[in-house]
Amino acid sequence: MLYLNIFYGVLFFLYGVIIGSFLNVCILRIPLNETIVTTPSHCMSCGHKLAWYDLFPLFSYLFLGGKCRYCKAKISWQYPLVEFLNGVIYLLTFLVLGVGDSITQTIFTFIVCIFLSTMLVLSGIDIMHQIVPDKINLFIFVLGLITTAIDYQHWPTHVIGFFAVSVPLFILLLFGGMGGGDVKLYAAAGLLIGWKLALLSIMLASIFGAIASVILLAAGKAKDGGKTRIPFVPFIALSMLVVVLWGNDIINWYISKFFPVM
């Protein structure tokens, strides 16, 4: 059993790394409204079509010394970072959620992998362009519908999750305190994870964002009186990683700690 788990763990990591290569394509092309399917991979500097041996995730970057084989332009560190992070995300998802106990559990594990990959794409796009594309939120919404159908016994939890965070954020949007893309993201993600985890997510994302803001202020990186625009989606993504893997444990711990059964 141990060897089988090790095999699955390595398989999930490698699969995540391979998918991470595709995520880089999504991060670069979706904001530019370019196709992510038919256009061949090419160097972003010289435009040269990349050969198959230039496209091995992680390894090609290392073997090429971080430079294009054809024009010698530096390859962004984003490529290996996204590939590695996605591999780690898939490995963690397997270790926490597992596969094989039931078909439903296995399907849910893969849905979580896809969802967290999508959040990684949104994080990259938000950092680079400060936007949250509607087409990606729609994709998450579809994942939410699939999850709700699978977990039909608890469908009210998912439906309430659609509104639990998005409605308060929409009210903040009316006063200029939140971006519209973030509101749509929490509506779609809330449908997928349910209202309890959605509420925990926004709380954690706010804490992560506040910590990052303090660090930036202390380091002198925040300018304009502390009004520097800090992308919020990466903090949402980190909170989603925490809640889908350990959220229920956190909630149960909190209830047992502060609201013990008398």
N, C-alpha and C positions, 0 to 999 in steps of 0.2 A: 504493500500500500504506500509506503514511504517513497519508494522508487517511482511509483506511478504518479504521485503528487509532484515529485521533482520534475518528472517528464512533462506533466501538464503545465507546471509553473514556467519552465523554460519555453514551452510551446506558446503560452500566452504572452510572455515577454517578447519573443521574436515576432509573433503575429502583431503585437502592438507596435513594434518598431517599424514593421513593413507598412502598416496602416498609417503610421506617423509620416511616412514619406508622402502619402497621398494628402494628408492633412496640410502639409506645406504648400502643395498645389492649391488647395482650397483657400488658404490664408492669403496667398498672393493674387489669385485670379478672381475670386468672388467679388471683392470690392471694385474690381475693374470691369465687372460684367463679362468676363471672358469664360469660355467653356472650360470645364474641368475634366472633360471626357475625351474629346476628339483631338485636341491640339497636343502634339507630342511635347515631351519635356525638352526644355532648351535652356541655354545659359542666359541669365537675365542681363548680362553685360554685352556679349557679342551676338546673341541670338542663335548660336550654333546648336543644331539638334544633338541631344546627348545620346550616346550609344548605350546599349544595355549594361555594359560593364561600368558605366559612370553612375548607375542608378542604384547600386547596392546601399541600402540604408546604413548609416553610420560608417561602414567600412570604406565606401568610396571617398567620403570626406577625409578620413584619416589617410588613406593611401595617396590621395591627391594633394595632401598637405594643406587642405583648405583653399585650394585654388582651382580655377577652371583648367581643364586639360588643354583647351584650345587657345584661349586668350590670356591665361594666367591671372585673370582678375580674381580677387578674393571672394570666396564663397561665404555668405553670411552664416554666422554661428547659429542662426535660427534653425537651419536645417537639421543638424545633428541634435540640437537641444529638444526640438519638438518630437523628433523620432524617439529619443531616449525617454523623455517624459511620458510619451504615450505608451511605451513599453512598460515603464514602471506602473503606470495607471492600470494597465491590463493585468499585470502580475498581482497588484494589490487587490484588484477586484476578484480575481480567482482565489487568492488566499483567504479573503474575508467571506465571499458569497459562495464560492465553490461551484462545482458542476456535477451532474450525474445522480444527485439524490432524487430528482424528479425532472420530468420534461419541463414543467413550469419553471422550476428553479433555474434550470440550465438556460432557458429562453430569457428569463429575467436577467441573468448574469450577462448575457451577450447584449441585451438592451442597455444595461448600465454601462458596459464598455463603449457602445456606440454613443450614448448620451454624453459621457465624459469626454470622448474624443471631440464631439461637437462643441462642448464647452471650451475645449482647448483651442479649437478653430476660432470661436468667438473672441476668446481672450487675445489671440494674436491679431485679429482684425481690429479690435477695440484699441489695442496698444498702438497699432500702426496708423489707423484711420479715424479713430473715435466714432465708429458707427457700429450698429448691431443690425445686420441685414435681415429684412423680414423673411426672406426665403429660408434662412437657417432657423428662425423662430418657428416657422411653419413646419419644418422638418421635426423639431422637438415636439411640437403639438401632435404630430402624427405618431411619434413614439409614445406620447402620453395616451392617445386613444388606444393604441395597441396594449399598453400596460393596463389601462382601465378594463379593457375587454378580458384580459387574462386574469386580472384580479377582480372579477365582477362581483364577488361577495362583498367587497369593500368599495364599491363604486362611489358611494357618497363622499368618502374620504378624498377621492381623486377630484370629484366635481367641486367640492368645497375648496380644495387646493388650488383650483383654477382662479378663484376669487380672493383667497385668504390674504395674499400679499399684493397681488396686482391692483386690487381696488384701492388700498391705502396708498400705494405708489402712484396711482393715477391721480389721486387727490393732491399729492405732492407735486405731480407734474403740472397741475393747473396753477400752482404757485411758483413754478420754475425750479423746483427742488429735485427733479429727477428726469432722466431722459426717457423718451417714449419707447425706445428699444428695450430698455431695462424692464419697463412695465409689461411689454409683450413677452419678454423672456420669462418673467416670473409667472405669467399666466400659463404659458405652455409647460414650463418646468413644474409648476405647481400641480398641474393635471397629472403629470408623470409620477411625482414623488408623494403627493398627498399633502394635506394642509399642515399636519404636525411638522413634517420635515421641511416644508416650505417656510414656516415661521422660524424654525431653528436656523435655516439657511440664511435668511435675511439678517437675523441677529448676529450670526457668526461673520457674515460678509461685512457688516457694519463695523464689527470689532476689528477684523483684519484690515479694513480700510483706514480706520482710525489709527491703528498701530503704524501702518505704513506712512500716514500723514505726519505723525509725530517724528518718525525716523527721518523723513525728508526735511522737515523743518529743522531738526537738530543738525542735520548734515548741510544745511544751507542750500538744499536743492529746490525747495519751494520758494517761488518768487511772487511778486505782485501782491504783497500783503497776505500771503498764504492762500491766494486764490488760484494757484496753479491747478490746471485740470488734470486730475488723476483718474485714469481709466478704472471704472468700477467693476467691469465684467470679470477681470482676473480674480478679484476677491469673491465674486459670486461663484466662479468656477471652483475655487479652492473650497468654499463652503459647501458646494454641491458634492464634491469629492468626500468631504467629511461626513455629510449627513446621509448619503446613500450607502456608505460603508459602515458607519458607526452611529448614525443618528438615533436609531431606536435604543441603543445601549446608553447613549447620553441622556435621552429623555427618561428612560427607566431609572437611571442613577439619580437624576435630578428629583424625580418624584419620590423615590425611596429616601432621599437625603432630607428633603424639605417638607414632604407631605407623607410621612410614614403612616401606615395603617394603625389606628388606635386600637 
